[in-house]
Amino acid sequence: MTAPTHAADAADPDALTVVTACADRLAPGVAARPLAVGPEPTVLTGGAAPAGRRLVPLLEERLRPVTPHVPNAPRLALSRLGGRGVARGTVRKAFDQVEEELLADTAP
């Protein structure tokens, strides 16, 4: 049996069905994201990371018809941090904030 994280890459039909359904469900939110928060890339991480190599092209395929005239069409990227990207990003953000507060010039 193929490990679940590699099943889509191995073209397992059941895994591809799940990844396709995931792309279908994510596409509307990903399409709206640049309009709401700006043109930064949408980074797929966390639970989406293992299927990312299959998921990104499927999402891009679904986004083309719904964003033809959007000037900041969604750009997608796959996190290199894997399934722990969200946790690592959160910790990094917290470290940055603590560092900024500790090193802030507090002199009158």
Phi and psi in degrees as GROMACS dihedral restraints (atoms count N, CA, C in turn):
[ dihedral_restraints ]
;  ai    aj    ak    al  type     phi  dphi    fc
    3     4     5     6     1   -76.7    20    10
    4     5     6     7     1   138.8    20    10
    6     7     8     9     1   -60.1    20    10
    7     8     9    10     1   141.1    20    10
    9    10    11    12     1   -55.1    20    10
   10    11    12    13     1   -36.2    20    10
   12    13    14    15     1   -70.9    20    10
   13    14    15    16     1   -18.1    20    10
   15    16    17    18     1  -111.1    20    10
   16    17    18    19     1    -2.2    20    10
   18    19    20    21     1   -62.6    20    10
   19    20    21    22     1   -41.7    20    10
   21    22    23    24     1   -65.7    20    10
   22    23    24    25     1   -40.8    20    10
   24    25    26    27     1   -65.1    20    10
   25    26    27    28     1   -28.5    20    10
   27    28    29    30     1   -84.5    20    10
   28    29    30    31     1     6.6    20    10
   30    31    32    33     1    63.1    20    10
   31    32    33    34     1    31.0    20    10
   33    34    35    36     1   -63.5    20    10
   34    35    36    37     1   124.6    20    10
   36    37    38    39     1   -58.2    20    10
   37    38    39    40     1   -39.5    20    10
   39    40    41    42     1   -66.5    20    10
   40    41    42    43     1   -41.7    20    10
   42    43    44    45     1   -65.5    20    10
   43    44    45    46     1   -41.3    20    10
   45    46    47    48     1   -64.7    20    10
   46    47    48    49     1   -34.5    20    10
   48    49    50    51     1   -63.4    20    10
   49    50    51    52     1   -42.2    20    10
   51    52    53    54     1   -66.4    20    10
   52    53    54    55     1   -44.6    20    10
   54    55    56    57     1   -64.9    20    10
   55    56    57    58     1   -39.0    20    10
   57    58    59    60     1   -64.5    20    10
   58    59    60    61     1   -43.6    20    10
   60    61    62    63     1   -62.9    20    10
   61    62    63    64     1   -38.1    20    10
   63    64    65    66     1   -63.3    20    10
   64    65    66    67     1   -44.2    20    10
   66    67    68    69     1   -60.8    20    10
   67    68    69    70     1   -42.0    20    10
   69    70    71    72     1   -60.8    20    10
   70    71    72    73     1   -40.1    20    10
   72    73    74    75     1   -77.5    20    10
   73    74    75    76     1   -32.3    20    10
   75    76    77    78     1   -79.8    20    10
   76    77    78    79     1   -29.9    20    10
   78    79    80    81     1   -53.4    20    10
   79    80    81    82     1   -46.9    20    10
   81    82    83    84     1   -60.5    20    10
   82    83    84    85     1   -41.5    20    10
   84    85    86    87     1   -68.8    20    10
   85    86    87    88     1   -40.8    20    10
   87    88    89    90     1   -66.3    20    10
   88    89    90    91     1   -36.4    20    10
   90    91    92    93     1   -64.9    20    10
   91    92    93    94     1   -35.8    20    10
   93    94    95    96     1   -82.9    20    10
   94    95    96    97     1   -23.0    20    10
   96    97    98    99     1   -53.9    20    10
   97    98    99   100     1   -49.1    20    10
   99   100   101   102     1   -62.3    20    10
  100   101   102   103     1   -29.8    20    10
  102   103   104   105     1   -70.5    20    10
  103   104   105   106     1   -30.0    20    10
  105   106   107   108     1   -88.7    20    10
  106   107   108   109     1   -38.8    20    10
  108   109   110   111     1  -124.0    20    10
  109   110   111   112     1    -7.2    20    10
  111   112   113   114     1   119.3    20    10
  112   113   114   115     1   177.7    20    10
  114   115   116   117     1   -83.8    20    10
  115   116   117   118     1     6.4    20    10
  117   118   119   120     1   -59.0    20    10
  118   119   120   121     1   150.5    20    10
  120   121   122   123     1   -63.8    20    10
  121   122   123   124     1   148.8    20    10
  123   124   125   126     1   -87.8    20    10
  124   125   126   127     1   119.9    20    10
  126   127   128   129     1  -100.4    20    10
  127   128   129   130     1   123.5    20    10
  129   130   131   132     1   -89.7    20    10
  130   131   132   133     1   125.9    20    10
  132   133   134   135     1  -149.4    20    10
  133   134   135   136     1  -165.8    20    10
  135   136   137   138     1    60.1    20    10
  136   137   138   139     1  -133.0    20    10
  138   139   140   141     1   -64.4    20    10
  139   140   141   142     1   -21.5    20    10
  141   142   143   144     1   -81.6    20    10
  142   143   144   145     1   -17.3    20    10
  144   145   146   147     1   -58.5    20    10
  145   146   147   148     1   -45.3    20    10
  147   148   149   150     1   -61.1    20    10
  148   149   150   151     1   -30.6    20    10
  150   151   152   153     1   -98.6    20    10
  151   152   153   154     1     5.9    20    10
  153   154   155   156     1   -53.7    20    10
  154   155   156   157     1   -41.0    20    10
  156   157   158   159     1   -63.8    20    10
  157   158   159   160     1   -28.5    20    10
  159   160   161   162     1   -91.2    20    10
  160   161   162   163     1   -34.3    20    10
  162   163   164   165     1   -70.9    20    10
  163   164   165   166     1   -42.0    20    10
  165   166   167   168     1   -57.8    20    10
  166   167   168   169     1   -51.0    20    10
  168   169   170   171     1   -62.7    20    10
  169   170   171   172     1   -36.6    20    10
  171   172   173   174     1   -65.5    20    10
  172   173   174   175     1   -41.9    20    10
  174   175   176   177     1   -64.2    20    10
  175   176   177   178     1   -45.0    20    10
  177   178   179   180     1   -59.2    20    10
  178   179   180   181     1   -39.4    20    10
  180   181   182   183     1   -62.2    20    10
  181   182   183   184     1   -40.5    20    10
  183   184   185   186     1   -76.5    20    10
  184   185   186   187     1   -25.2    20    10
  186   187   188   189     1   -79.5    20    10
  187   188   189   190     1   -31.3    20    10
  189   190   191   192     1   -52.3    20    10
  190   191   192   193     1   -50.9    20    10
  192   193   194   195     1   -70.7    20    10
  193   194   195   196     1   -23.3    20    10
  195   196   197   198     1   -96.7    20    10
  196   197   198   199     1    -4.5    20    10
  198   199   200   201     1  -132.0    20    10
  199   200   201   202     1    38.7    20    10
  201   202   203   204     1   -67.8    20    10
  202   203   204   205     1   -27.7    20    10
  204   205   206   207     1  -114.2    20    10
  205   206   207   208     1    14.2    20    10
  207   208   209   210     1   -83.4    20    10
  208   209   210   211     1   118.7    20    10
  210   211   212   213     1   -63.0    20    10
  211   212   213   214     1   -32.3    20    10
  213   214   215   216     1  -109.3    20    10
  214   215   216   217     1    60.3    20    10
  216   217   218   219     1   -55.0    20    10
  217   218   219   220     1   144.4    20    10
  219   220   221   222     1   -57.4    20    10
  220   221   222   223     1   132.2    20    10
  222   223   224   225     1  -107.1    20    10
  223   224   225   226     1   136.0    20    10
  225   226   227   228     1  -112.3    20    10
  226   227   228   229     1   144.3    20    10
  228   229   230   231     1  -140.6    20    10
  229   230   231   232     1   148.1    20    10
  231   232   233   234     1  -102.4    20    10
  232   233   234   235     1   124.6    20    10
  234   235   236   237     1   -61.7    20    10
  235   236   237   238     1   137.8    20    10
  237   238   239   240     1   -84.1    20    10
  238   239   240   241     1    -2.0    20    10
  240   241   242   243     1   -88.8    20    10
  241   242   243   244     1    -4.2    20    10
  243   244   245   246     1    70.9    20    10
  244   245   246   247     1  -152.1    20    10
  246   247   248   249     1   -67.0    20    10
  247   248   249   250     1   -15.0    20    10
  249   250   251   252     1  -101.2    20    10
  250   251   252   253     1    14.8    20    10
  252   253   254   255     1   -59.7    20    10
  253   254   255   256     1   -40.4    20    10
  255   256   257   258     1   -64.5    20    10
  256   257   258   259     1   -47.3    20    10
  258   259   260   261     1   -63.7    20    10
  259   260   261   262     1   -43.6    20    10
  261   262   263   264     1   -65.4    20    10
  262   263   264   265     1   -40.3    20    10
  264   265   266   267     1   -64.6    20    10
  265   266   267   268     1   -38.6    20    10
  267   268   269   270     1   -65.1    20    10
  268   269   270   271     1   -44.6    20    10
  270   271   272   273     1   -64.0    20    10
  271   272   273   274     1   -42.3    20    10
  273   274   275   276     1   -61.5    20    10
  274   275   276   277     1   -43.5    20    10
  276   277   278   279     1   -61.7    20    10
  277   278   279   280     1   -42.6    20    10
  279   280   281   282     1   -63.8    20    10
  280   281   282   283     1   -43.9    20    10
  282   283   284   285     1   -59.9    20    10
  283   284   285   286     1   -44.3    20    10
  285   286   287   288     1   -60.0    20    10
  286   287   288   289     1   -42.6    20    10
  288   289   290   291     1   -66.7    20    10
  289   290   291   292     1   -44.0    20    10
  291   292   293   294     1   -63.1    20    10
  292   293   294   295     1   -44.7    20    10
  294   295   296   297     1   -60.1    20    10
  295   296   297   298     1   -44.2    20    10
  297   298   299   300     1   -62.0    20    10
  298   299   300   301     1   -42.7    20    10
  300   301   302   303     1   -70.0    20    10
  301   302   303   304     1   -38.3    20    10
  303   304   305   306     1   -70.8    20    10
  304   305   306   307     1   -33.5    20    10
  306   307   308   309     1   -96.5    20    10
  307   308   309   310     1     3.1    20    10
  309   310   311   312     1   -66.2    20    10
  310   311   312   313     1   142.5    20    10
  312   313   314   315     1   -76.1    20    10
  313   314   315   316     1   110.2    20    10
  315   316   317   318     1  -105.3    20    10
  316   317   318   319     1     6.6    20    10
  318   319   320   321     1   -69.7    20    10
  319   320   321   322     1   144.2    20    10
